[in-house]
Amino acid sequence: MPQFGVGELLIVLVIVVIFFGVGKLPELGGAIGKSLTEFRKASQPNQPDAPRQPDDEPKDKSEGRRRPNSSRKRR
């Protein structure tokens, strides 16, 4: 796969600006971003829609509570 340097990317950017114009660039960028997001969602077929819960959650309510620091000496 070819690697692109800064010079090549600048040339591509100039061609895109000439072809689409400066006014259309934000719309074009948004459309490309949405397309990439949809493509990534479609390429991961076994992912549920709801976010997964972390596995390290406390199993009962007392595990997650902080204990008061009774070892501190009061002055």
C-alpha positions as CSV (number, residue, x, y, z in Angstrom):
1,M,0.0,0.0,0.0
2,P,1.5,3.4,-1.0
3,Q,2.4,5.8,1.7
4,F,1.4,9.5,1.3
5,G,3.6,12.3,2.4
6,V,2.8,15.9,3.2
7,G,3.4,17.0,-0.4
8,E,1.0,14.4,-1.9
9,L,-1.7,15.2,0.6
10,L,-1.4,19.0,-0.1
11,I,-1.8,18.3,-3.8
12,V,-4.9,16.2,-3.2
13,L,-6.3,18.9,-1.0
14,V,-5.7,21.6,-3.7
15,I,-7.4,19.4,-6.3
16,V,-10.4,18.8,-3.9
17,V,-10.7,22.6,-3.2
18,I,-10.6,23.4,-7.0
19,F,-13.1,20.6,-7.8
20,F,-15.7,21.2,-5.0
21,G,-15.0,24.8,-3.9
22,V,-14.4,26.1,-0.4
23,G,-18.1,26.4,0.4
24,K,-18.8,22.7,-0.1
25,L,-15.9,21.4,2.0
26,P,-17.7,21.3,5.4
27,E,-20.7,19.5,3.8
28,L,-18.3,17.0,2.1
29,G,-16.4,16.4,5.3
30,G,-19.6,15.8,7.3
31,A,-20.9,13.4,4.7
32,I,-17.6,11.4,4.7
33,G,-17.6,11.3,8.5
34,K,-21.2,9.9,8.6
35,S,-20.4,7.4,5.9
36,L,-17.3,6.1,7.8
37,T,-19.4,5.8,11.0
38,E,-22.1,3.8,9.2
39,F,-19.5,1.6,7.5
40,R,-17.8,0.8,10.9
41,K,-21.2,0.0,12.4
42,A,-22.1,-2.3,9.5
43,S,-18.7,-4.1,9.6
44,Q,-19.2,-5.2,13.2
45,P,-22.3,-7.4,12.9
46,N,-22.3,-8.9,16.4
47,Q,-22.3,-5.7,18.4
48,P,-25.4,-5.0,20.4
49,D,-26.9,-1.5,20.1
50,A,-26.8,-0.9,23.9
51,P,-23.4,-0.3,25.5
52,R,-22.0,-3.2,27.5
53,Q,-21.7,-3.1,31.2
54,P,-18.2,-3.5,32.6
55,D,-17.4,-6.9,34.1
56,D,-15.8,-5.5,37.2
57,E,-18.9,-4.1,38.8
58,P,-19.5,-5.1,42.4
59,K,-21.9,-8.0,42.7
60,D,-23.6,-6.9,45.8
61,K,-24.2,-3.4,47.1
62,S,-21.8,-3.5,50.0
63,E,-18.8,-4.3,47.9
64,G,-18.8,-1.0,46.1
65,R,-19.1,1.2,49.2
66,R,-16.1,2.9,50.7
67,R,-15.4,2.0,54.3
68,P,-14.9,4.9,56.7
69,N,-11.3,5.3,57.7
70,S,-11.5,4.4,61.4
71,S,-7.7,4.0,61.7
72,R,-7.2,7.7,61.6
73,K,-6.4,9.3,64.9
74,R,-8.5,12.4,65.8
75,R,-6.8,15.3,67.4
